[in-house]
Amino acid sequence: PLPEVNQQLTFFSASPRDPFYLEGFVFCDGSCFNNKEPALARAGWSAIEVDGHGNLLAYIRAPSTGLWPQTPQASEHEAVARILPFLRPSSVLILDCLNVLRGAAEAQAGALNRRQVYAHVYSDFMKFGQAHPGQVLLYKVK
């Protein structure tokens, strides 16, 4: 599991949710401002839930923590890792990063590969999948 971090999470929900959750159509993404000086690069991630008409129902977002490289690739993986505790099993998770999708789809292989940089993400996704078999659908867009 990911270590607990003091991270500034921002939550929004169109209707009260206590505790906060995401379900249905959930779009997940990461982003990074790459600076020529790596120490000045800043990344962040978000996940949004929309209804069938594209109306925003809820979101969660945060800057990437210092535990992750400040790169676009790392923020894509961090997004999935950080939303798992808030994701309801019946969700449709929509991603735009093929590496994250492959990692999630092949979670067991990725989690067991010690050379895999994001093995901890795949391990958490594998545990989520084992607890809720066949209940989270993954889609790649773009």
Beta strands, then each sheet from edge to edge (+ up, - down):
strand 1: 10-13
strand 2: 25-33
strand 3: 42-50
strand 4: 56-63
strand 5: 92-95
strand 6: 137-140
sheet 1: 1+ 4- 3+ 2- 5- 6-
end
